[in-house]
Amino acid sequence: MYSNRKSNNFDLLRLIFAITVAIVHLAVLTKIEVLNKLLWFLSSEVSVDSFFVISGFLIFKSFDSSSSLKNYASKRIRRIFPGYSAVVVLCAFFMFFVSTKGAAEYFTIDFLKYIFFNLLTLNFIQPTLPGVFNTNSLPIINGALWTIKIEARLEVG
């Protein structure tokens, strides 16, 4: 049976789950009253789990249609790493504009460690940037990047 990726609703479902997670995180981090009321109806846990189930299905489908493990890994790296790298590097530079630190205090070894460890998907080692989100309960810059490790692990075994 032939199935066209564009003829299914997986992208719509993944978008809905991603938006749900973003709203829940925004509500929890900002404590905005109107958003907190939505927490009665929205669950980031269900959304993340559902997102991973759909991604797992699509990843398996991609693996199954690949000619070899090398071909599959090459396709996944080319699909994920450029966008992931762009997010890490661009966020690191643009977060300077919301930082409470000046350029000399921002562009330090911690800035370089953030880029280095996050590019290696080791964002738990250096999840923050100097002077950014210091007043938040969690000052993490790209908290959702932990999912890349899970996706990559599911892809290779």
Secondary structure by P-SEA (a helix, b strand, c coil): ccccccccaaaaaaaaaaaaaaaaaaaaaaccaaaaaacccccaaaaaaaaaaaaaaaaaaaaaacccaaaaaaaaaaaccaaaaaaaaaaaaaacccccccccccccaaaaaaaaaaaaccccccccccccccccccccccccaaaaaaaaaaacc
